[in-house]
Each structure stands twice: as C-alpha cells, then as structure tokens.
Amino acid sequence: MPMVIATAESFGLTGYESAAELDENADFYTRMEAIRRLAGAKMGMGDVSKSVTPKFGLLAPANQGGTIATRYF
C-alpha cells in the first residue's frame, strides 16, 4: 500500500485528536491533500486526486506504553 508518513507534530497536532476534531480542521486536510497529491506524482502514480492512494499516515509518540502511535486516512 503506497503511503505518505508524517509526524502529527509537523501539522501542529498531537496525534490524539478525535475524528470530529480532525474533521473540523480544514487547514490540516488542505495541507494533507496537497502533500498526498505531490507524493502520488513523485511515486509515479500520476494524478491521485480521485484516488484513495497513497494513504496518509500520522505518527505520534506513544502516550500509554509502546513506541509510537499511528493514524491513517
């Protein structure tokens, strides 16, 4: 599965926002989609604006044990 991986911190996020909080964050979605489209082109996938790939993943430090926490869109 082609993916783009970024830190939540690089978007000003903790990685533990609720789905509702992320849904309301238009700036995050705008930035994420721009990066996802650019990455798709660099991966040789062409115009990915109407595709669900590459997926976008956020990494954050674990807050209850473990090493990392992840979320993907």
N, C-alpha and C positions, 0 to 999 in steps of 0.2 A: 504494500500500500504506500504510494508516494505521500510523504508528509513534510510539512514545514514545522520546525520546532523552535519555540522562542520562550524566553523566561517571562513569567507573568509580570515580574518587576519592570521589565522593559516597556510594558504598557501601562505602568502605574497601578498595577493590580496586585493583589495578594496571592491569587490563585484559589482562593476560598470564597469568592463571591457566589451568591446564589444565582440560579438560572435567571430569575427575574431581574436581579441587579445587572447582569451582563446584557440581557435583552434591552434594557433601558440605556445602555452605554453606546450611543451611536458612534462616538469617536473611536471606540475600540473596534467596532465592526467595520468601520470605514478603513481604518489602518490595517486591520487583519486581512480584509479582502484585497486591498492594494498589494500587500506583501504576497498573499497567496497567488494572485494572478501573475505577478512578476516571477515568482518561484516556478509556477507552472510553465511559463515560457522558457525559463532557463533550464528546466528539466526536459525540454523538447516536447512538451505536451500541447503546445500551441495556446489558443485562446481557451482558458478554463472557466470563463465567466458563467457558463451554463452547466458546469460540471461540479460534482461534489469532491473531486480530487484535484490537486493534492489536499489532503486533510490538514487541518491546522491544530497543532498541539501546544499547550502551555505547560511549562514546568514551574514548580514552586518548591520551596523547602518543605519537608515533611513537618507536620505540627503535632503528630501523635505517634512518634516512633517511625521507623523506616528511614529511607534515604531521600526520596523525592515524592512529590505529589504531581499528578498529571491530569489534564482535562483536554479533550479534543473536540473539535467542531466539524 
